[in-house]
Amino acid sequence: MSSHNSMRDIAQAAGVSAGLVSRVLRGRRGDIAISSATKQRIFDEAKKANYTPDARAGNLRTGSSSLIGVLARQIEGLGNSVFYNALALGLAEQGKQIVLGVHLNNPDAIGHQIRMFRSYRTQAVVAVASGTGVIEDAVIEQLRKGAHECGPFICVGDIAGHEGTVNVVTGHEACAGHVLQLLTQEGVKQVVAVAQEGPYGSFFLSRYEKSSAAHADMSFTGILGRTAAADLGGRVVEAIRKRPGNGPLVIIAHNASLALNILLAAREAGYEAPGDYGLISQGAPECEIGIRPRLTCVDAMECERQMVRKTLELVGGLDRGVKPEPKRYELTDVRVLAGESFVFSRSGR
């Protein structure tokens, strides 16, 4: 049933005109005073009719929009994404709705999604990084072409180039740099970052490898393997066995599950944390698991929350006429959650 016919039905049931129903349901102000009882009667009848306003039609009439385009490489995993769910909730609190576009890194699909955003007259477009944490060049190029037609665009994740031409909200590199800075202050001379194969693991290692360039006195090694037990566990144990005697060795695991596997593999080989090596997990276990030592963790979710807050701040500013200047918003407030697998004794967290 069309929105027009729905309004006629609601008007008939409520005993008022269709124009009055339209004014009430779309929140338009006019010279006619409408009593609270009449408004409530209209709302009740609209609820019975399962009426949903046509946001696209409203945008075409007013030239404004409460819609935000979200462009993602794939829909798989978005439902479990901390960033996406927090963004959707935050936008809803601002009175906005999401129009989701999926592009699979296909230039034709990217163009199609941007045309869709344009037809909906979105207020802005938020491009979300893929599993590698990097937003593809094809996405940025297409967004730049259509930016004046579907609102300013905000890239959440890392980009290759395009500095100073787009809005970028990121915190992954700052997170790695902050952790390495804390370890430098602790006198750590050797760091081994460990991840399982896949785009997420590769991105994790690349951030730490890039950040390690700023620490000339620190030896950095990245280990990317197939499985924690059969491959990574043995390679990490070998790194512990060959550790130098000029300072502590610290292992940074991509996630808590991997960190626990490393802890158990090292224990089986006769090495204990924090005595023989230090262990830090990028992310905390989902629940208390009772294994000791308790993991020292980087609060990776805080990085995600910061990126959501900055994105919502930029989008919210559009309602006040504040258009974000193309720049990089690098978030740096990273927390390390105290644990027992590595103890920060001298540096602040």
Beta strands, then each sheet from edge to edge (+ up, - down):
strand 1: 67-72
strand 2: 97-102
strand 3: 124-128
strand 4: 153-156
strand 5: 167-170
strand 6: 190-196
strand 7: 219-225
strand 8: 249-253
strand 9: 278-282
strand 10: 296-298
strand 11: 328-330
strand 12: 336-337
sheet 1: 2+ 1+ 3+ 4+ 5+ 11+
sheet 2: 7+ 6+ 8+ 9+ 10+ 12-
end
